[in-house]
Amino acid sequence: MPLSASQIERYSRQIIVPKVGGRAQERLLGSRLVIAGDAHDVEPALLYLVGSGVGRIELALGKDVERANELASGMTELNPDVTVTALGEQPDSLTQLVLGIIGSPASLATVGALVARFPRTGWVAARTDSPARIAVLPSASPCPRCAAGGLLSPFGARAVNASIFAMAATAEAFKLLAGYGAPPGATLVEFDGYESRSRAIAPDPACECCKRGS
């Protein structure tokens, strides 16, 4: 749907960014996203993506449904174009992407449980323990279960600069939803302090995601 005059004004600073423009903003407004993790990691990502105009966002904070509802209600006045709710019992078949921020053993369990719930959904998954890494998985295969980097391995010590990696993952989610730049392949970005290196990753033929097809 074309942007209204008020939307053009609201997102003007974003629209003028090279490779964004009005088309990308329209895609953002029509997109559906799940954000999973601990509340203190999810909240900054949520503020950024609500402000960016991601149309519908559901929050998965494990057993902390009350906090998810609090965060959702707090977004009501921030951007009228965006709907934020706690993740329901039935997954939305129209969900395009899950942003999983793994910052503790509890959020690891939350993200791990969502892999089966969203079998045909792209992912951006961040590990904020050391070594920190971000997997950008734009299609259903590879999934976080079989992607390189041990995304669902036991959680270690949280990195001192964990919040930076969480927001870097949020930016990757924004780019996927907006269709920013050339379509990416599955990529793992690994960090050594503030240095990073990336490599393409392939699905594991033995994983269920390969059997389903992408």
N, C-alpha and C positions, 0 to 999 in steps of 0.2 A: 504494500500500500504506500502511495507517495507520501512524503513528509508534509505535515501541515506547516503553516507559517510559524506557529508557536514552537514546533519541534525544530525547525531550521534555526530559530533563534536560540533555543535551549542547547542544542548540540553544535553550535556554530564553531566553537574552538576545536572540536573534535573533527568535524566535517572537513575543515581546511587542512588537516594533516594529510600529507601525501600518502596515497594508497588507501585512504579511508573514504572520504567523500560521501555523497548522499546514498549511493547504493549500499555501501557497507553499513551505514546507519539504519537503513531499512531492514537489512538482514538481522542486525542486532535487535531491533524492536520486535521482530518476528521469531526470535530464538527462544529456546527452552533449555534451561541449565539446572543441574543439581550441584550444589556445593557441599562437600562432606569434610568433616574434620572436627577439631576442638573449637569451641566458641571463640577463644582468643585469636585463633588463626583465621577462622572463617569471617569474623566481623570486618577486618580491613578489606578482605577480598570482596565481601558483599557490598561495602560502601562504594568501592571503585566500580563494580559492575552495575550496580543500581544507577549510579551517576552516569555511566556510559550508555544506559538505555537498553540493557538486556531485558527483553520483554517479560519473561516469566522465570522465576528462580525458586527452587525448592531447597530447603536446608535439611541436611542430615547430620545431627550432632549426637549420634548414638542414642543413649537413653535419656539425654537431656532435652526432651521435647518441650518442656516449659521454657527453657532458654531459647530454643529455636523459635517458639511463638513470640517471645519478647523481641528478638531481633527482627522478626518479620513485621511485627506491628510498628516497630520503630522506623521502618522504611516507608511507611504509608505517605508521609508528607514530603519525603526527599525527592521523589520523582513519580508523578502521577501516571506515567507511561508504563511503569513496572509493577508487576504483581509478585509479592514474595510470600511464601507460605512454608510451613514445616512440611517435610516429605511425608506423603500419605502412605497408607498400607499398600495400595496398588500403584505400581510404577506407571508413569505417563509414557505411553507408547510413542509420543511425539518428542520426547526428550532427545536432544541432539548431542549433548555433551555432559560428562561428569567431571567436575574439578575436585580431585581428592587431595587434601593437604594432610599428610601423615606426620604428626608432630608428637605422638605419644603412643604407647601401647593401646590405649583406648581408641584413638582415632584410626590406628592400624586395623583394629577389629571392625570398626564402622565401615571403612573403605573396603576391606576384604569381603564383608557381607554384601556390599552393593554390586560386586562384580557379577554375581549370578542374577541379580535383579535387573540388570541392564545389559543383556547379552548382545544387543545390536547397536550399541552406543559408543561414540568416541570418548576418549579419556585424556585428561591431563592429570598426571599423578606426580606429586612432589614428596620426596623424603627429606625431612629436615634434620635427620641425624647425620653423623659423619661416616662416610663421605656423602654430602648432600647430592641429590640428583633429581632431575625432572624428566619424566617420560611424556612425550607428546605422541598420542596414539589417535590419529584422526578417524580411523575406522575401527570396526569391531574386532579385527584381528591384526596384529597381536593385541591381547588384552593385558591388563595389569598382572594377571596371574602368570602369564608365560613370557612377558617382555623381559628383556635383559635388565640387569641392575638390581635384582632382588627386591622388587617393589613391595612384596608382601612378606619379606623375611622379618624375623624378630627385630623390634625397634631398639636401637642403641642409645647413646647419649645425645641429647638434643644439641645441635650446633649453636654456638653463641650468636651467629648472625642468621638464625633460622627464619626470622620474619622477612629477610631480604629474599630468600629462596621461595618463600610462600608467595610473595608478591610477583616474583619473576614467573612463577607458574600461572598466576592470575593473568598476567599480560599475555601468556601463551594461549590461555583460554579465550581471552578477548580476540586475539588474532584469528583463531579458528572460527569463532562465531561470526566475525565480521567478514571472513573471506579475505583477510589481509594478505596481499602478496600471492605468490604461486602456491598451489596446494602442496602442503608438506607431506613427506612420507613419515613413517614411524621413526622417531628420533629419541635417543637418550642423551641428555646433557648432564655431564658429571662435573662436580666442582672440587677444586683443591684450593681452599681459601676463597679468594675472589677470582682465581683463574678458572676457566671452564674449557671443556672440550666436548664435542658432540660426535655421535656416530649413529649410523642407521641401524635399526634393529629389525629382525625378521621374526615372524611368528613361529612358534613351536608346533610342528605338524601333529604332535601327540596331544595338544591342548584341545579342549572342547570347542574353543572359538574357531579353530580351523575346520572342525567337523561341521560347524554350523554354516560356515562361509561368511564372508564379510559383506 
